[in-house]
Amino acid sequence: MKTNLESEIGIVKLWRQLYQTYTLLKQCEDQVIEEHGLTTEQFAVLGAMDYFVGPMNITDIAHWLERSTNSITMIVDRMVKAGLVRRTRSTSDRRVVRVTSTSKAKNALKPATQASYQVIRSILSQLPSEDRNNLLGLLGATKYEILKYLNPGVDIEQVKRQELKQAARVKEWLNQYGLSSTPEAKRRSGKKKS
């Protein structure tokens, strides 16, 4: 049986490993995405809008990215100045502001998404499928504990249901960017069937 000190050392090691992994993964993503004229933050906002197909309000973007509304507002402000997005007011409720991507953003997003995914795929595909599934479950459990800490009243089952709804579009998203190995994805990306 582990001693209390061994358990505490294990927690510190795990915390450090999670943080270092996140930091290194972000550095990889920064490097690849910047080659396509976007910052990682801009890429994340555009990716959220693209995944949900269409204009989104800032609160929804912030929720999807697990960021504060204020931080997303500041990122969107800079994106408006850069010509990547436009703000439009809802015709039914003038208080609601929607963010829409421009053609400039769409032209940068596709190659950035493809390049970023290829890097992530090459890194994560080194893990056997069973290990990836186990890691996914462990990270999910950790995320839910963090959500409970940040918001003690959060309904984790509701969060899980929302995640399932959001995940329903993954296959379509992979095909849209030619990131799947299906014949349809190969046609979309301009490759011939093998």
C-alpha positions as CSV (number, residue, x, y, z in Angstrom):
1,M,0.0,0.0,0.0
2,K,1.3,3.4,-0.9
3,T,2.2,5.8,1.9
4,N,0.7,9.2,2.1
5,L,4.0,10.8,1.0
6,E,4.2,8.5,-2.1
7,S,0.6,9.5,-3.0
8,E,1.4,13.2,-2.6
9,I,4.5,12.8,-4.8
10,G,2.5,11.0,-7.4
11,I,-0.1,13.8,-7.5
12,V,2.6,16.4,-7.9
13,K,4.3,14.4,-10.7
14,L,0.9,14.0,-12.5
15,W,0.1,17.7,-12.2
16,R,3.5,18.6,-13.6
17,Q,3.1,16.0,-16.4
18,L,-0.3,17.4,-17.4
19,Y,0.9,21.0,-17.4
20,Q,4.1,20.2,-19.4
21,T,2.1,18.1,-21.9
22,Y,-0.4,20.9,-22.4
23,T,2.3,23.5,-22.8
24,L,4.3,21.5,-25.3
25,L,1.1,20.6,-27.3
26,K,0.2,24.3,-27.4
27,Q,3.7,25.2,-28.6
28,C,3.3,22.7,-31.5
29,E,-0.1,24.1,-32.3
30,D,1.2,27.7,-32.1
31,Q,4.0,26.9,-34.5
32,V,1.9,25.2,-37.1
33,I,-1.0,27.7,-37.0
34,E,1.2,30.8,-37.1
35,E,2.5,29.5,-40.5
36,H,-1.0,30.1,-41.8
37,G,-1.3,33.7,-40.6
38,L,-3.4,33.0,-37.5
39,T,-2.8,33.0,-33.8
40,T,-3.8,29.9,-31.8
41,E,-6.6,32.0,-30.1
42,Q,-7.9,33.2,-33.5
43,F,-7.8,29.6,-34.8
44,A,-9.7,28.4,-31.8
45,V,-12.5,31.0,-32.2
46,L,-12.7,30.3,-35.9
47,G,-12.7,26.6,-35.3
48,A,-15.6,26.8,-32.9
49,M,-17.6,28.9,-35.3
50,D,-16.8,26.5,-38.1
51,Y,-17.6,23.4,-36.1
52,F,-21.0,24.8,-35.2
53,V,-21.5,26.0,-38.8
54,G,-22.3,29.7,-38.7
55,P,-22.5,32.8,-36.6
56,M,-22.2,32.4,-32.9
57,N,-22.5,34.7,-30.0
58,I,-19.5,35.4,-27.8
59,T,-20.9,33.5,-24.8
60,D,-21.3,30.3,-26.8
61,I,-17.8,30.6,-28.2
62,A,-16.4,31.2,-24.7
63,H,-18.3,28.2,-23.4
64,W,-17.1,25.9,-26.2
65,L,-13.5,27.0,-25.6
66,E,-13.7,26.9,-21.8
67,R,-12.7,30.5,-21.6
68,S,-14.1,33.6,-20.0
69,T,-16.5,35.8,-22.0
70,N,-14.2,38.8,-21.5
71,S,-11.2,37.0,-22.9
72,I,-13.1,35.9,-26.0
73,T,-14.5,39.5,-26.4
74,M,-10.9,40.8,-26.5
75,I,-9.8,38.2,-29.0
76,V,-12.8,38.9,-31.2
77,D,-12.1,42.7,-31.0
78,R,-8.6,42.0,-32.4
79,M,-10.1,39.6,-35.0
80,V,-12.5,42.3,-36.2
81,K,-9.6,44.7,-36.7
82,A,-7.6,42.0,-38.6
83,G,-10.6,41.5,-40.9
84,L,-11.2,37.9,-39.8
85,V,-14.7,38.3,-38.3
86,R,-17.6,40.7,-38.3
87,R,-20.0,41.4,-35.6
88,T,-23.7,41.6,-36.4
89,R,-26.7,42.4,-34.1
90,S,-29.6,40.1,-34.0
91,T,-32.7,41.5,-35.7
92,S,-35.0,40.0,-33.1
93,D,-32.9,41.1,-30.0
94,R,-30.5,44.0,-30.5
95,R,-28.7,43.0,-27.3
96,V,-27.5,39.7,-29.0
97,V,-24.3,40.1,-31.1
98,R,-23.3,37.4,-33.5
99,V,-19.8,36.8,-34.7
100,T,-19.4,35.8,-38.4
101,S,-16.2,34.7,-40.1
102,T,-15.0,36.5,-43.2
103,S,-13.7,35.0,-46.4
104,K,-10.2,36.0,-45.3
105,A,-10.7,33.8,-42.2
106,K,-12.1,30.9,-44.1
107,N,-9.2,31.0,-46.5
108,A,-6.7,30.7,-43.6
109,L,-8.8,28.3,-41.5
110,K,-8.8,25.3,-43.8
111,P,-5.0,24.9,-44.4
112,A,-4.4,25.7,-40.7
113,T,-6.9,23.1,-39.6
114,Q,-5.4,20.5,-41.9
115,A,-1.8,21.2,-40.8
116,S,-2.7,21.3,-37.1
117,Y,-4.6,18.1,-37.3
118,Q,-1.8,16.3,-39.1
119,V,0.6,17.3,-36.3
120,I,-1.8,16.2,-33.6
121,R,-2.6,13.0,-35.4
122,S,1.1,12.1,-35.8
123,I,1.7,12.7,-32.1
124,L,-1.4,10.9,-30.7
125,S,-1.4,8.0,-33.2
126,Q,1.8,6.8,-31.5
127,L,-0.4,5.6,-28.6
128,P,-2.3,2.4,-29.2
129,S,-6.0,2.8,-29.6
130,E,-6.8,1.3,-26.2
131,D,-4.4,3.7,-24.5
132,R,-5.9,6.7,-26.3
133,N,-9.4,5.6,-25.2
134,N,-8.1,5.2,-21.6
135,L,-6.4,8.6,-21.7
136,L,-9.6,10.2,-23.1
137,G,-11.6,8.7,-20.2
138,L,-9.0,9.8,-17.6
139,L,-8.8,13.3,-18.9
140,G,-12.6,13.5,-19.1
141,A,-12.9,12.5,-15.4
142,T,-10.2,15.1,-14.5
143,K,-12.0,17.8,-16.5
144,Y,-15.3,17.0,-14.7
145,E,-13.6,17.3,-11.3
146,I,-12.2,20.7,-12.4
147,L,-15.6,21.8,-13.5
148,K,-17.1,20.8,-10.2
149,Y,-14.3,22.8,-8.4
150,L,-14.9,25.9,-10.5
151,N,-18.7,25.6,-10.4
152,P,-19.9,23.5,-7.4
153,G,-23.5,23.5,-8.7
154,V,-22.6,22.2,-12.2
155,D,-24.7,19.3,-13.5
156,I,-22.0,17.0,-14.9
157,E,-24.6,14.7,-16.5
158,Q,-25.9,17.8,-18.4
159,V,-22.3,18.6,-19.4
160,K,-21.8,15.1,-20.7
161,R,-25.1,15.2,-22.7
162,Q,-24.0,18.5,-24.2
163,E,-20.6,17.0,-25.1
164,L,-22.3,14.1,-26.8
165,K,-24.4,16.4,-28.9
166,Q,-21.3,18.4,-29.9
167,A,-19.3,15.3,-30.7
168,A,-22.0,14.2,-33.2
169,R,-20.5,16.4,-35.8
170,V,-16.9,15.1,-35.6
171,K,-17.2,12.7,-38.5
172,E,-18.7,15.4,-40.7
173,W,-15.9,17.8,-39.6
174,L,-13.2,15.3,-40.5
175,N,-14.7,14.8,-43.9
176,Q,-15.1,18.5,-44.5
177,Y,-11.4,19.0,-44.1
178,G,-10.3,15.8,-45.9
179,L,-8.9,14.5,-42.6
180,S,-10.6,11.2,-42.6
181,S,-9.4,8.2,-44.5
182,T,-12.9,7.6,-46.0
183,P,-13.3,7.7,-49.8
184,E,-15.6,10.8,-49.4
185,A,-12.9,12.6,-47.5
186,K,-10.3,11.8,-50.1
187,R,-12.5,13.2,-52.8
188,R,-13.1,16.4,-50.9
189,S,-9.4,16.9,-50.3
190,G,-8.6,16.3,-54.0
191,K,-7.0,12.9,-53.5
192,K,-7.8,10.0,-55.7
193,K,-9.2,6.8,-54.1
194,S,-6.5,4.2,-53.6
